[in-house]
Amino acid sequence: MALKPTIYKFNISVSDLNRNYYDTLNLTVAQHPSETLERMMARVLAYCFNAQEYLTFTKGLSEPDEPDILAHSLDGQLELWIDVGEPAVDRIKKATRLSKNVKVYSFNSKSSVWWAQGKEKLTVLRASFFQFDWESIKLLAGMVDRTMDFSVTITGTSAFVATENGECEVECTALM
């Protein structure tokens, strides 16, 4: 019997001072059995950094051909493709053919190595690359409850996250 995902329910107050975007997001997030809490929270932060109408989580790890997060336009065009992690160059190349905008958010201890090894091939692609601070992501993952309310305030290159279990600031560095 296959393992089932763990379901999390988040009520997030997002204040993105960079884009003048303010909203309350009610997200139901499925954590794939093979997904770490750190990766799941990196997905949630990537969602907050790009929050907009029609932005949705996909089946993610369950569907290897889909991004983690996407947004379609009203006419059905794929507007935004977001991958979380360290995807292969070919995957990003494919994404740039399918979507108008492609963003990659790396987040773990090996993301600097991934970037250094693939930088020459990645920088020629029509995509944006970002890196969340690994230590901050681990701290954020340690605050997670299955059901929780929290706020995310985005200003400059960082997100300040306040939960009932604590607070942390996650730096999001643009890699190019």
C-alpha positions as CSV (number, residue, x, y, z in Angstrom):
1,M,0.0,0.0,0.0
2,A,1.3,3.4,-1.0
3,L,2.0,6.0,1.7
4,K,-0.4,8.9,1.7
5,P,0.6,12.6,1.9
6,T,0.4,14.5,5.2
7,I,-2.0,17.4,4.9
8,Y,-1.2,20.9,6.4
9,K,-3.6,23.8,6.6
10,F,-2.1,27.2,6.7
11,N,-3.8,30.6,7.1
12,I,-1.1,33.1,5.9
13,S,-1.2,36.9,6.1
14,V,1.1,38.0,3.2
15,S,2.4,41.5,3.0
16,D,4.7,41.9,0.1
17,L,6.1,45.4,0.4
18,N,8.1,45.0,-2.9
19,R,5.0,44.5,-5.0
20,N,2.4,46.2,-2.8
21,Y,0.6,42.9,-2.5
22,Y,-1.5,42.2,0.6
23,D,-3.7,39.1,1.0
24,T,-4.7,36.3,3.3
25,L,-4.0,32.9,1.9
26,N,-5.8,29.8,3.0
27,L,-3.6,27.0,1.8
28,T,-4.0,23.3,2.0
29,V,-0.5,21.8,1.4
30,A,0.1,18.1,0.8
31,Q,3.5,17.0,2.0
32,H,4.6,14.1,-0.2
33,P,5.8,11.1,1.8
34,S,9.3,11.5,0.5
35,E,9.3,15.3,1.0
36,T,11.0,16.9,4.0
37,L,9.4,19.7,6.0
38,E,12.2,22.0,4.8
39,R,11.3,21.4,1.2
40,M,7.6,21.9,1.9
41,M,8.2,25.2,3.7
42,A,10.4,26.3,0.8
43,R,7.5,25.6,-1.5
44,V,5.2,27.7,0.8
45,L,7.7,30.6,0.8
46,A,8.0,30.5,-3.0
47,Y,4.2,30.6,-3.2
48,C,4.2,33.7,-0.9
49,F,6.9,35.4,-2.9
50,N,4.8,35.0,-6.0
51,A,1.3,35.1,-4.6
52,Q,-1.2,36.2,-7.2
53,E,-4.6,35.2,-8.5
54,Y,-4.6,31.7,-10.2
55,L,-1.4,30.6,-8.5
56,T,-1.7,26.9,-7.5
57,F,0.3,24.1,-6.1
58,T,0.5,21.1,-8.4
59,K,0.9,17.4,-7.5
60,G,4.7,18.2,-7.3
61,L,6.8,15.2,-6.5
62,S,3.9,12.9,-7.5
63,E,4.0,14.2,-11.1
64,P,7.6,14.6,-12.2
65,D,6.6,16.5,-15.4
66,E,4.8,19.3,-13.5
67,P,6.3,22.2,-11.6
68,D,5.8,22.6,-7.9
69,I,3.7,25.8,-8.4
70,L,2.1,27.2,-11.5
71,A,-0.2,30.0,-12.7
72,H,-2.3,30.1,-15.8
73,S,-3.7,33.2,-17.5
74,L,-7.5,33.5,-18.1
75,D,-7.0,32.2,-21.6
76,G,-5.2,29.1,-20.4
77,Q,-1.7,30.1,-21.2
78,L,1.0,28.9,-18.7
79,E,2.2,32.2,-17.2
80,L,4.4,31.0,-14.3
81,W,6.4,27.8,-13.7
82,I,8.1,27.5,-10.2
83,D,10.4,24.7,-9.3
84,V,11.7,24.3,-5.8
85,G,15.0,22.5,-5.3
86,E,17.9,21.9,-7.7
87,P,16.3,20.8,-11.0
88,A,18.3,19.6,-14.0
89,V,19.2,22.0,-16.8
90,D,17.0,20.1,-19.3
91,R,14.0,20.4,-17.0
92,I,14.4,24.2,-16.8
93,K,15.0,24.4,-20.6
94,K,11.7,22.5,-21.1
95,A,10.0,24.9,-18.7
96,T,11.1,27.9,-20.6
97,R,9.5,26.5,-23.7
98,L,6.2,25.9,-21.9
99,S,5.9,29.0,-19.7
100,K,6.3,32.7,-20.1
101,N,8.1,33.0,-16.7
102,V,10.2,30.4,-15.0
103,K,11.5,30.7,-11.4
104,V,13.7,28.3,-9.5
105,Y,14.1,28.4,-5.7
106,S,16.9,26.4,-4.3
107,F,17.0,25.9,-0.6
108,N,19.3,23.3,0.9
109,S,22.9,22.7,1.9
110,K,23.9,21.6,-1.6
111,S,22.3,24.4,-3.6
112,S,25.5,26.4,-3.8
113,V,27.2,23.4,-5.4
114,W,24.3,22.9,-7.8
115,W,24.5,26.5,-8.8
116,A,28.3,26.5,-9.2
117,Q,28.2,23.3,-11.4
118,G,25.4,24.4,-13.6
119,K,25.8,28.2,-13.7
120,E,27.2,28.4,-17.3
121,K,24.3,26.4,-18.7
122,L,21.6,27.9,-16.4
123,T,22.5,31.6,-17.0
124,V,21.7,31.4,-20.7
125,L,18.2,30.2,-20.0
126,R,15.2,32.5,-19.8
127,A,14.7,31.8,-16.1
128,S,15.2,33.4,-12.7
129,F,17.1,31.7,-9.9
130,F,16.9,32.3,-6.2
131,Q,18.4,30.7,-3.1
132,F,16.7,30.6,0.3
133,D,19.1,30.5,3.3
134,W,19.3,26.9,4.4
135,E,19.7,27.6,8.1
136,S,16.6,29.8,8.1
137,I,14.6,27.2,6.2
138,K,15.5,24.6,8.8
139,L,14.5,27.0,11.6
140,L,11.1,27.7,9.8
141,A,10.5,24.0,9.4
142,G,10.9,23.5,13.1
143,M,8.0,25.9,13.8
144,V,5.5,24.1,11.6
145,D,2.2,22.6,13.0
146,R,-0.4,20.7,10.9
147,T,-2.8,23.6,11.3
148,M,-1.4,27.1,11.8
149,D,-1.8,30.8,11.3
150,F,1.2,32.9,10.5
151,S,2.3,36.0,8.7
152,V,4.9,36.6,6.0
153,T,6.2,40.1,5.4
154,I,8.4,40.4,2.3
155,T,10.7,43.4,2.0
156,G,13.8,43.7,-0.1
157,T,15.3,40.2,-0.4
158,S,13.9,38.7,2.8
159,A,10.8,37.3,4.3
160,F,10.0,37.8,8.0
161,V,7.8,34.9,9.2
162,A,5.9,35.2,12.5
163,T,4.2,32.1,13.9
164,E,2.7,31.2,17.3
165,N,5.8,29.0,17.7
166,G,8.4,31.7,17.0
167,E,9.8,34.1,14.4
168,C,12.5,33.9,11.7
169,E,13.8,35.8,8.8
170,V,14.5,33.9,5.5
171,E,16.9,35.6,3.1
172,C,16.1,35.0,-0.6
173,T,19.2,35.7,-2.7
174,A,18.8,36.3,-6.4
175,L,21.5,34.1,-8.1
176,M,21.2,36.0,-11.4
